[in-house]
Amino acid sequence: MMQIYLVGGAVRDKYLNIPIKEKDWCVVGSSSNDLIEMGFKAVGKDFPVFLHPETKEEYALARIEKKIGPGYHGFSFLTSKEVSLQDDLKRRDLTINAMAIDNEGNLIDPHHGLNDLENKILRHVSNSFREDPVRVLRVAKFSARFHKKGFIIHPETLKMMKSMSKQGEIQNLVGDRVWKETEEALSSGDSHIFFRALQDCDALRIIFPEFYELDSSSKSNSTKIQEKYTFEILEHSSNKTNNPAINFSILVFDILKSRHKSSNAMQKAHKTLARELKNRLPIPSNFIDVSSLLIQFTELIENTVSLSPDSILMFLENADAFRRKKRFEEFLDAHRIISKKNKCSSSIILIKNIIEACDAIPMKKVIGDESNPKIIKEKVRKSRIEAIKSKINTK
C-alpha cells in the first residue's frame, strides 16, 4: 500500500519554528508507473522524482543508493516497492534532515535528528556520508545558515569531512553544484561560516584555492609567510546584506586588496582570478562585474564631491551607470558596506541624486529631430553635465 511522508528540510524547519520554504515528500510502496498514472510528471528521465499535478511539490520514490563511481553522480539506486522509509532516511546526509512525518502528524526519527536539533548539532547519519562530496558543501552551508542558532559541526562529522578532502573525493565535485551551494551560503546572514567550515575540513584549498591562503610579509623581516584568510570582511558584509552578488564582490575585493598594493595590480589580478573562477564555476557575470567596479572605482567614489562635472560623468559612463542600473546600485551598496570613511555616505547620496537628475532629462526633447550619432551623443553629454552641475551647486 502506498504511503506518503513529509521529509527533509520541511520537517527540520517545522521543529526549528522557522518558515518552511518548500515541501518534499517520500513515497513508499509505489512505482514510477503508479505516480505517472495518477498525473505526476517525472522531473528527470532516469531519476525517481515527480511533480505533483496540482501543488508542483516534489514527490520522490523511497530509494536505496549504492556507490558505483566517483563524485555525487556515481550512484545507482533501487526504487522497488519493498524499499522502506527507514531505508530512504538512512541514505540522507545529516540526522536533522533524516526525519519524516506521516499523514497523521507522527514524527518518524530513527537517527535521533530531533535530539540533535535540540542540542544544535550537525551530525552525519552514517558512514555512507563519505561517499558523496556534495555533503561537505551542504554541511558548510547549514553551518552558516544555522550559525546564529548556535549549531556546530559534530567532531566526528568534521573528521569525516577532513578524510574526504585528504582522500581526494572533494575533487570530484562538479562546478554547477559547487556554485549552487556557495550562492545559497552567500545569501545567508553568516556567509563567512560557510568558507571557514570548508577551511576547517581542508576542502577550501581544493574548492576555492583562490581564497585559501594569503602571501604576506613579516613586519620584522621580508620573509614570506603563509596566513589563512579569515573572511572577516565577509562576516561584516553578510550581516549587512543577503545579496549574494554584493557579498561575493566584497570578498573578492578584500582578498585582492590584501595581496596587492596598487589599484592597477588589483585590476590585473582580478582578470586572472575571474577567468580561473569562471572556468570552473557558473558564476553570474554581475558577481564578477561588481567586484571589478569596486576595484576600479573605490578610490574615485570617495572623492566624488571634489571632482569636476566632466570627471563625474566620465566615471558614471565608464561604470555603465545609466544602462546597468541594478549592477551599479549593487556596486554602491558594496562600497558603502566596506567603506570606513564618513564622507562615503555623502558621496553616494550625491551620486544617486546625480543619476536621478540625469534620468529625469527629457531626452526626446534634447535630441529633437537630430539623426547624426555624434551630435546626439554630444547633446546628451551636455544635458547630463548641466544636470550634474545642478546637483553639485546644491550639495
Order of alpha helices (4+ residues) and beta strands (2+ residues): beta-alpha-beta-alpha-beta-beta-beta-beta-beta-alpha-beta-beta-alpha-beta-alpha-beta-alpha-alpha-alpha-alpha-beta-beta-alpha-alpha-alpha-alpha-alpha-alpha-alpha-alpha-alpha
